[in-house]
Amino acid sequence: MYEFFGQWLRVQRLRAHLSQEEVALALGFKRLQVYSNLERGKMAPPMLKWPRICQVLRIDYPEFIEVLRLYQPEKVEEYEEFLRHLQEADSAGLVAS
């Protein structure tokens, strides 16, 4: 289902000169298989890992979102809504620093 996204993710990892194991560890995955599944298109990346994936693989965050939007638009919308609520809570002083 996410084969193209997985291939794109693999290209980004190779450009960053990182192994799957290095990325899996940097993302906090307990098993390499989880990250491997991402690259093989077996699963979509967990939403809360998106910013860290960009950081580790040195991907421009807006580019990551646009690529992901092609394959999982409902999750991107859900994530953007989550961020809006978080920003509103922060503006209201409801988020601890």
MOGINOR-V713649 format. One record per pair of residues at least 24 apart in sequence whose C-alpha atoms are under 6 Angstrom apart, sorted by the first residue. I is the first residue (numbers start at 0). J is the second residue. If there is no record, write none. Layout:
((I & J) (I & J))
This chain:
((1 & 40) (2 & 40) (5 & 37) (5 & 38) (5 & 39) (5 & 40) (6 & 38) (9 & 38) (12 & 56) (15 & 56))
